[in-house]
Structure formats: structure tokens, C-alpha cells
Amino acid sequence: MSPSYSTEFIDQAHKATIFHEQEILASHHCTCFYCGYQFDPQTEPDLQWWDETNPKGRTLV
């Protein structure tokens, strides 16, 4: 049986996936929630960002 998550948890998780440049660059281990790819943003050669000019920060693609 799959775990059940509260609506609040899902909302917080979704908000953490946008405008997260500072959090990503401060990390040493990240996982894509879509495909499961794991990487270290400190050494990953080809990080691609959206929201290049948004004052809230960029979003990793």
C-alpha cells in the first residue's frame, strides 16, 4: 500500500519545487521527483534553469 500524504504536505512539496536556486546550490545531494535522477549540483556540469529573471530566484529544470 502506498503512503498517504496530507494536502498540506503535498502543497509544501510543490512549493519547494519552484524558485529553489538557493536551496539547490546549497545542497550536495538532489533527486529529481519526476525521473528519480540523483546528482550533486556542486559537480553536475549541465544544470538548466528556468525563471532566469524572476526576483524570487531560478527553478532547476
Buried (B, 14 or more C-beta within 10 A) or exposed (E): EEEEEEEEEEEEEEEEEBBBBEEBBEEEEBEEEEEEEEBEBEEEEEBEEEBEEEEEBBBBE
